[in-house]
Amino acid sequence: MSNKEPRGLGKGLGALLGESRSEDALRAPVGYLNKDIVTARPRLTADILRVPVDYIEPNPFQPRMSFDQAALEELCASIRVYGLIQPITVRRLSDTRYQIISGERRFKACRMAGMSNIPAYVREADDHGMLEMAIVENVQRENLDPIELALSYQRLIDECALSQEQMADRVGKKRATVANTLRLLKLPAKVQHDLKVGLLSAGHARALLGIDDADVQEQLCDLTIKNNLSVRELEALVRKALRNTSSAGKEHTYSVLPDEYNALRRQMAKFFTNEVTLRRSASGKGTMTVKFASDQEVAAFLKAVEAFKD
């Protein structure tokens, strides 16, 4: 969780939300303590296992050459409070060796936080067909929380190279339903945690997506839990928050990004430590900002572009 000072909330909104953080007493880290520690021969699974930190090694093909220390410490602090919301993905090399496929930054932060076992998806091989079936089977379980469901959808897109439309067909859902579920992963770690452990409903979480300020989202989350607000009551607060922000001169002129724009941002983020930002107006105009931390990051990105051209 960030230790930064809260940003301005707009005229009157600070008084509306208050500064109470007493709801933190209700929170316990998501530790996946009910999951098994990986055995010598784990089966290919879409479920989560706990892998000893000493068994895990970085991916030698990781394009990211350096990690921002301040951002790592911030993620570490968040993991200490809420646990690791999104497990890493590893592939098995031997009985006691696992190599990171995705999530090296999360792995480093977990190690900094002193975790002895790290929640991970374990893959035996690169058989996309088997992996796809395993994940789809997992999605069809009835006891998945909204964040587990969103993570499963994201894995189908990232690891099985499926579009949202293809993935929706696989799981028997409408594309709009899938898109709304995936949007939950954009929420701050605190809100994702509260949704995962049942302090917040999916309806509440979707209402919070109407605001793009993480600090306001977190404060509205706290207020919802403290006062047991209904979804409609929270939606009314969101509308009021937006009006107050607008009246303070912060017009929300940018539209929700199309899926392909978000896919581009995720791909770009694989090469750069700092956040890649994309903003697009309703007319289709916008900006993309890429801040690189080193020449090595730019070189790795250019190498990937040249390989794609070939």
Stockholm file with secondary structure:
# STOCKHOLM 1.0

chainA/1-310         MSNKEPRGLGKGLGALLGESRSEDALRAPVGYLNKDIVTARPRLTADILRVPVDYIEPNPFQPRMSFDQAALEELCASIRVYGLIQPITVRRLSDTRYQIISGERRFKACRMAGMSNIPAYVREADDHGMLEMAIVENVQRENLDPIELALSYQRLIDECALSQEQMADRVGKKRATVANTLRLLKLPAKVQHDLKVGLLSAGHARALLGIDDADVQEQLCDLTIKNNLSVRELEALVRKALRNTSSAGKEHTYSVLPDEYNALRRQMAKFFTNEVTLRRSASGKGTMTVKFASDQEVAAFLKAVEAFKD
#=GR chainA/1-310 SS CCCSCCCCCCTTHHHHHCCCCGGGGGCCCBCCTTSCBCCSSCCCCSSCEEEEGGGEECCTTCSCCCCCHHHHHHHHHHHHHHBCSSCEEEEEEETTEEEEEECHHHHHHHHHTTCSEEEEEEESSCCHHHHHHHHHHHHTCTTCCHHHHHHHHHHHHHHSCCCHHHHHHHHTCCHHHHHHHHGGGGSCHHHHHHHHTTSSCHHHHHHHTTCCCHHHHHHHHHHHHHHTCCHHHHHHHHHHHHHHHHHTTCCCCBCCCCHHHHHHHHHHHTTCSSCEEEEEBTTSCEEEEECCSCHHHHHHHHHHHHHHHC
#=GC SS_cons         CCCSCCCCCCTTHHHHHCCCCGGGGGCCCBCCTTSCBCCSSCCCCSSCEEEEGGGEECCTTCSCCCCCHHHHHHHHHHHHHHBCSSCEEEEEEETTEEEEEECHHHHHHHHHTTCSEEEEEEESSCCHHHHHHHHHHHHTCTTCCHHHHHHHHHHHHHHSCCCHHHHHHHHTCCHHHHHHHHGGGGSCHHHHHHHHTTSSCHHHHHHHTTCCCHHHHHHHHHHHHHHTCCHHHHHHHHHHHHHHHHHTTCCCCBCCCCHHHHHHHHHHHTTCSSCEEEEEBTTSCEEEEECCSCHHHHHHHHHHHHHHHC
//
